[in-house]
């Protein structure tokens, strides 16, 4: 960019400019082969075994040195497993195997679950990755935008939400100069589909589990209980959240026209997989602790209604990693940049069992990042541990700092301030690495 003074790769909300030296054919080929997609991996940092990676939502992943934070190696997932637009949120199971979600759209629209073994014998797990499962798109020329998914011991849960990526527009983005977001279409006439894949057979359940249209970035957790899959997410009524954070809206005070009720909210769906093919009438959910419901509409369709908990206005949910894919009680989140609602400028803890939410908030000028849970190695309870969050303060007379909270009481234990006038980078996701 410093050479040509304009964007030369396509970002999420920023279009690139075609290379005038390329022919129309070359530009079209560049659209099909995603070598020009950004590798500006701001979306997430995560570990695969003892390796640290930075990622966004393209096919490019950077391996990072944990000590120096220098970029070591760029991986092109498309070349490894023919998957484009990989999720920023892989799931690691108890045996150390990780799974991630991707898509391909050259030979038919499909979603793929990629299996990544733990690194071993000097070889990165990514180099030994393989496609474990396939899920066909419900549409011929579009596929659902995704940022995360759910996985239990026996099932994969993929949510096909009605924010659709137009592949014709995406392929033409290099020629037309579209950003990635320009290829999105919010289609509320479409329903939300919870696609359930049986990991034992590799097949998608034929029953269609549908719900009202929604938009979400983050699955919180998923687990099995007595023939049900409990799937938790932070969801929005529509996708307008994607338009809130453009710089021109902040600079011109244009965010006041958004629906104040369209904020992130914890939603629980219960999918009655054991009754998917039964002729049982009435509510198919028999879990006494949940107010979510499921009713059969016809021989192939079950309609799901969700249960909401806690306050609105937060996202970036985390849990104790030991409870990933298992029944759990607590989840944590951040009000982040939300300006309305009870969770603004706050770090949140939701007690799912009691339906209670507890907050840490210090100032309306402070914006917390994702709250990373670090378990007490000698702890017994699920919430025995601390939360780590980077706090950015827009009052420039006050320092940014790393906050350490007692996860059980939501009270401050310590903070590490950044010396003035240095500012900490605004962060979204993060991870804790033992030294």
C-alpha positions, 0 to 999 in steps of 0.5 A, a space after each residue: 500500500 505504501 508503494 501504490 497508495 491504495 489497497 491492493 488486497 481485498 479486506 472485509 470492508 475495504 475493496 481493493 483496486 484492480 492491477 492495471 497491468 493485469 488483463 481481464 483474464 488475469 483478474 478473473 483468474 485471480 478471483 478464482 484463486 484466492 492469492 490476493 485475499 488479505 493475510 492481515 490476520 486480525 481476527 483471532 489468535 489461538 494455539 494448536 498444541 504448542 504452536 501459536 497462530 494468527 488468523 482472520 477468515 480467509 485461507 491464510 494463517 500465520 504461525 507466530 513465535 510465542 516469545 518474540 511475536 515475530 511471524 514465522 510462516 504463512 500457511 495457505 489452507 487452500 493449498 493444504 486441504 482445498 478450503 477457502 474462507 476458514 473460520 477464526 474459531 477452531 475447536 480443540 477436543 480433549 485428545 488434542 485434535 482440533 477441528 475448523 470450518 471452511 468452505 469451497 465453491 469452485 466445484 459446488 458449494 460445500 462447507 467442510 470440517 477440517 481435522 487438524 492433528 496435534 503437532 508431532 515429530 517436528 511437523 506442524 499439525 496444519 501440514 497434516 490437516 485433512 477434510 473430515 466431513 462435508 456439508 452441502 450448502 442449501 443454495 446453489 449460488 450462495 452460502 451462509 456466512 460463518 464465524 464459528 460452529 459447535 461440536 460435541 462428542 458425537 455431533 457437529 452443529 453448523 448454523 446456516 444463518 440467512 446472511 448469505 455470501 453471493 458467490 457470483 459477486 465474490 468471484 467478480 470482486 477483483 474485477 468489480 472492486 467489491 469488498 468481502 462485505 459487499 458480497 453479503 446479502 441479508 435475507 430475512 425471508 430465509 430461516 435459520 437452519 441448524 445443520 446436525 452432522 453425525 460424526 460417527 457416520 459422517 452424514 447430515 441428519 435428514 431432519 431440518 431443524 429450523 428457527 426464526 432468522 438471526 445473525 451471530 458471530 460466536 457459538 458459546 458452547 454445545 453439549 449432549 444431554 439425554 438425546 438432545 444437543 444443547 447449543 448456546 450462542 450470542 445472537 442478534 435479530 439481524 445483521 445490522 451490527 456489521 454496519 455499526 463500526 464503519 469509521 464514517 459512522 463514528 465520525 459523523 455520529 450516524 450510529 443513533 439510527 440503529 435499532 437499540 434492541 438489536 444487541 447481542 444476547 445469550 440464546 439457548 437452542 435445544 435440538 432433540 436429535 433422538 426424536 428427529 425421526 419419531 412421530 411424537 407430538 407436542 414439545 420434543 424437548 424434555 430437559 427440565 432445566 430449559 425453556 427452549 422448545 422444539 415442535 414437529 412441523 412435518 415429516 422432515 422439519 422440526 421448528 426450534 424456539 430459543 430461550 434467552 438469558 442475561 442482559 443484552 449488549 455483549 458478545 465475545 463469549 468464553 467458557 472454562 476450556 475444560 467444559 468445552 463440549 460438556 454441560 457447563 454453568 458459566 460463560 463470560 463476555 464483553 460489552 466491548 464497543 456497545 454503547 447501549 444496554 446493561 453490558 456497555 463498558 463491562 465484563 460480564 459473567 452469566 450464571 446459566 443455572 440461576 439465570 443471573 448476570 454479574 458485571 465488572 464496570 469501572 468507567 464509561 470511557 473504558 472498553 474491555 476486550 474478550 475476557 480470557 478464562 485461566 483456570 486455577 490448577 488447584 481449583 475445584 469449581 468451574 469458575 475457580 480461576 481468573 479472567 484476563 482482559 485488555 482495557 482500552 481507555 479513550 480518556 487519554 489522560 488515563 492508561 490502558 491496562 491488562 485487568 485480572 479479575 477473580 472469575 468467581 467474585 468478578 472483583 479486581 485482583 490486579 492490573 498492569 498499566 501501559 506507561 503513558 503515552 503508549 496505548 494498547 492496541 484495541 483487541 477483540 480475541 486473545 489467548 493465554 499461553 503458559 510461560 
